[in-house]
Amino acid sequence: MTEHLRAAGEGDLSQSEDQMEEDTTQQAADSGSVKSPERRSSGPPAADQAEEEKEEKKQKEEKKQEEEKEEKEQKKEEKEQKKEKEEQKKEKEEKKEKEQKKEKEEKEQKKEKEQKKEKEEKEEKEEKKEKEQKKEKEEKKEKEEKEQKKEKEEKKEKEEKEQKEEKEQKKEKEEKKEKEEKKEKEQKEEKKQEEEKEEKEQKKEEKEQKKEKEEQKKEKEEKKEKEQKKEKEEKEQKKEKEQKKEKEEKEEKEEKKEKEQKKEKEEKKEKEEKEQKKEKEEKEQKKEKEQKKEKEEKEEKEEKKEKEQKKEKEEKKEKEEKEQKKEKEEKKEKEEKEQKKEKEEKKEKEQKKEKEEKKEKEEQKKEKEEKKEKEEKEEKEQKEKEEKKEKEEQKKEKEEKKEKEEKKEKEQKKEKEEKKEKEEQKKEKEEKKEKEEKKEKEQKKEKEVQKVQRIQKVQKVQKVPSAGQKLSWWPWSKGKTSTPSAQPLRIPPVYTVKVHSVSTGLTCGADGEILEKVKNMRWPTTQVKITDYQECDIIIVFCPITSRVGLDVPAAMRKIPAGDKPVILVLMHHTRDDDFSTNVKKWSETCQNVVLDVHVLFHETQPGLLKCPRNDEAVHQIQTELKAHSRSWF
């Protein structure tokens, strides 16, 4: 505005100057026009000059008057311009004040709006949280129902499998009995032919043997019946326990539902109360603001009085503090002297202990440091190389890995389920075959023993040594013969270990390889059998390390149901390095049920376990521990 006014004032001044120049040019022209006829006239020169001088004076006076008028007009215009400028300044100041007021009002409105938005956002967040909690509860319920259904279906399948196995066993036993009866008939016919040749004494002895055999058969049958009864009773007990557990779980779930409903009601009440409180607080805040203003005025008056009182109090306090300081210093000196004595005594005791501990620690540190230095050098070199490659590859592989891992997980789950079913079927078949082979061996041995006994009896009657026998020269052993086949054969007992395996993450098939290697025991008298948690003698936990050992191990141990059963902890490290350094900590000392902890290396490129002496040693340790927990069944 000021620039426009200046431009307008300068324009007016320039216009006034232009007008002055035009007026002067017109007057000069008029004077010239007047003079020319006079010169041409032939009048007297003196009179002409006087008239000319008068006219010139008049013109000068008129010019002066006009100039004075113009100056007055210019002054008036300048005054008017100044007034206009002042008015404009006032208007600007008023506008600025108005704009400031508007800005303040707008700021206050914005603050109010922001507060409202924050409140609304909080309410929305709370509503979202409630919805999410409800969804989570519903998802948990669905998961629990699904798990219950799965457990019931699995139980049914197990019961059906057990029933099928019992039926098959019964059929096999009946078939074996029929075969044995046929064989016995054939043997009897052969025996009859031999008995006719032999004397009457042999017939009596054969009858006694038959009686003994029948008694043995009866005893075996009675034992089998007893074992079957025990198995049935155990199964019934298990079923009853499972039913009880199901009932207890249902009751717990109902209680949880009731608690959740109560919590929801209480949360609603709390929200209503919070809203009421907020409204009250807002009203109170307004009142407080008004009261604060009044208080501030009172406080200003009171502060003046208080300052004067404070000065007096401070002087008193300074005197009291000086006296108190002196007393405290005296007490501190006494206490420090006593503490020094106690500290010196403690230091002497601690120094003795520390010296002993330092010697042990230094020896251990030296060994550890040597190992660590070697391992760290190798690790640093490998890490630097791998990090450079991995950083470039990770960006590309992340998306691919996610898709591949999802596919692999699905495939692995299917493969594991299929493998488990196949392994169970194979185990059942192998166990059946082993039982049949053992029974056949026992029957053969009994037959051989019987033949030897018959030959001995015949030789006693005839008192003639048979071929391949030698008479002893001792007098008290007359008629006695030594036959190598007559000596009883000793069958070594067979031991079994029932194992239950738990894997807490992705192992790339390494857990299956370890179990297969453990089954191929070095000792033929021990067998490994994989069972459920209830029937097992020992548990093997496969814990792949994903983040840190101190976090992954406790999380894995929580997945094992509570109990006193021993645990073998297999810590699985995902790496390609055969010389990978592992933690020295022994979890068998910290965890209660852990009997053995072993470190294993695996990678998906192998796939599974790495072929290295560390993994072989770990498998050997697991085998020895299982042998220690085995039990004889023969």
Secondary structure as UniProt FT lines:
FT   HELIX           2..40
FT   HELIX           45..197
FT   HELIX           200..462
FT   TURN            467..468
FT   STRAND          470..471
FT   HELIX           475..477
FT   TURN            478..479
FT   STRAND          481..482
FT   HELIX           484..486
FT   STRAND          495..503
FT   TURN            508..509
FT   HELIX           510..519
FT   TURN            524..525
FT   STRAND          526..530
FT   TURN            533..535
FT   STRAND          538..544
FT   HELIX           549..558
FT   STRAND          567..574
FT   TURN            578..579
FT   HELIX           587..590
FT   STRAND          594..603
FT   TURN            604..607
FT   STRAND          608..609
FT   HELIX           613..628
FT   STRAND          631..632
//
